[in-house]
Each structure stands twice: as structure tokens, then as C-alpha cells.
Amino acid sequence: MQPDKLKQLMEKRNAVNARIRREQNKLKAGERRDDTRRKILAGAAVLEWAAKDSDFAARLQGELRVFLVRDNDRALFGLPPVEKQDAPLEDERERQRA
């Protein structure tokens, strides 16, 4: 095969590969967008339920107290900052369920 022909084919291959990557990225972005929307809608439903059911609200608050580990996330729900000596997530959940 001639060097020019090989170079031309490689350029075409690179262009096709770039198009494939762009399409894959579009699909991934759509999947992330859908996942985010599901989480927002599920969260809205849970918060609405908690507003109507005080027992559920208390349970949710307990789960959030364990699940949320970043102080700025905890502040959104009126929770105090995490203390550094707190037990790992799984251990704390087990204690709450007991």
C-alpha cells in the first residue's frame, strides 16, 4: 500500500473514531441527565411524604443524619456538622435499627 493511501485511511479512521466518541459522550450525558432527573423527582416525592407523615419524617431525618457526611450537605437539612470520631456509615445504621 502506498504511504499516501495509508495516511489517508488512517485519517479517515481517526475521524470515524472521533465521531464514535462524540456519540458515546452524548449517550452518557443523556443517561446522567435522566439519572439526575430521577433523583430529583424521587427526592421531591420523599420530601412531600415526609411533610405529611411525621413518623416517616423522623425516620428520614435519622437516615439523613447517617447518610450525609459532608457538612454543607448536612446544613441543607438542618443537621449539625459530622464529628470526626463518628462511626462508619454501616455501623451507625445498625445501631439505629437496633
Backbone torsions as a table, in degrees:
resi	resn	phi	psi	omega
1	MET	NA	143.9	-178.2
2	GLN	-76.8	146.5	-179.0
3	PRO	-57.5	-37.6	179.5
4	ASP	-66.6	-40.8	179.7
5	LYS	-65.0	-43.7	178.4
6	LEU	-62.1	-44.7	179.5
7	LYS	-61.3	-41.5	179.6
8	GLN	-64.4	-43.2	178.2
9	LEU	-64.5	-40.2	179.0
10	MET	-65.0	-38.5	177.5
11	GLU	-64.5	-40.3	177.3
12	LYS	-63.8	-43.4	178.5
13	ARG	-60.4	-44.8	179.4
14	ASN	-62.3	-38.6	178.6
15	ALA	-66.1	-42.0	178.6
16	VAL	-65.4	-42.6	178.3
17	ASN	-61.9	-38.5	178.0
18	ALA	-64.7	-41.4	177.8
19	ARG	-64.4	-40.1	177.9
20	ILE	-61.4	-46.4	179.6
21	ARG	-60.9	-42.0	178.8
22	ARG	-61.2	-43.9	179.5
23	GLU	-66.2	-40.2	177.0
24	GLN	-62.7	-40.9	178.8
25	ASN	-65.1	-37.5	176.9
26	LYS	-62.6	-43.4	179.0
27	LEU	-62.8	-45.4	179.3
28	LYS	-62.2	-40.9	179.1
29	ALA	-63.1	-40.6	177.5
30	GLY	-64.1	-40.5	178.1
31	GLU	-64.3	-42.8	177.8
32	ARG	-63.3	-42.3	179.7
33	ARG	-61.7	-45.1	178.9
34	ASP	-64.0	-41.2	179.1
35	ASP	-62.8	-43.1	178.6
36	THR	-62.4	-43.6	179.7
37	ARG	-62.8	-41.9	177.1
38	ARG	-58.9	-44.0	-178.9
39	LYS	-64.8	-40.8	179.1
40	ILE	-63.6	-46.4	-179.0
41	LEU	-65.8	-42.1	178.4
42	ALA	-63.8	-42.0	178.1
43	GLY	-62.8	-40.3	178.3
44	ALA	-63.6	-41.4	178.7
45	ALA	-63.7	-43.3	-179.8
46	VAL	-64.3	-43.5	179.6
47	LEU	-65.4	-37.3	176.9
48	GLU	-64.1	-43.5	177.9
49	TRP	-61.5	-44.3	-179.6
50	ALA	-63.1	-32.8	178.9
51	ALA	-68.2	-24.1	-177.2
52	LYS	-99.8	-15.7	-173.2
53	ASP	-133.4	105.7	-175.2
54	SER	-66.5	-33.1	177.2
55	ASP	-64.4	-44.2	177.9
56	PHE	-65.4	-39.0	179.4
57	ALA	-60.5	-40.9	178.7
58	ALA	-66.2	-41.9	178.8
59	ARG	-64.1	-43.4	178.8
60	LEU	-61.6	-44.0	179.7
61	GLN	-60.2	-40.0	177.6
62	GLY	-64.6	-42.9	178.6
63	GLU	-64.9	-41.8	179.6
64	LEU	-65.6	-37.4	179.1
65	ARG	-58.2	-34.5	-179.6
66	VAL	-86.4	-43.2	-172.5
67	PHE	-71.7	-39.8	-175.9
68	LEU	-82.7	121.0	-176.5
69	VAL	-113.3	-18.1	178.6
70	ARG	-89.2	133.2	-175.2
71	ASP	-59.5	-38.5	-179.9
72	ASN	-68.6	-31.4	175.2
73	ASP	-69.2	-43.0	-179.6
74	ARG	-63.3	-36.9	-179.4
75	ALA	-62.3	-32.6	177.9
76	LEU	-59.6	-27.2	-178.3
77	PHE	-108.9	14.8	177.8
78	GLY	69.4	26.5	179.8
79	LEU	-97.3	147.8	177.6
80	PRO	-70.5	160.7	177.0
81	PRO	-60.1	154.6	178.8
82	VAL	-72.5	136.9	174.9
83	GLU	-84.7	143.5	-172.8
84	LYS	-63.1	-27.3	-177.5
85	GLN	-91.5	9.1	179.2
86	ASP	-60.0	149.4	179.0
87	ALA	-71.4	160.3	175.9
88	PRO	-59.9	160.4	-175.3
89	LEU	-51.5	-48.9	-175.5
90	GLU	-65.5	-41.8	-179.3
91	ASP	-63.0	-42.1	-179.2
92	GLU	-65.7	-41.7	178.3
93	ARG	-62.5	-39.5	179.8
94	GLU	-65.1	-40.5	178.7
95	ARG	-64.2	-38.3	-180.0
96	GLN	-68.0	-34.5	-177.6
97	ARG	-76.8	-23.0	-177.2
98	ALA	-72.5	NA	NA
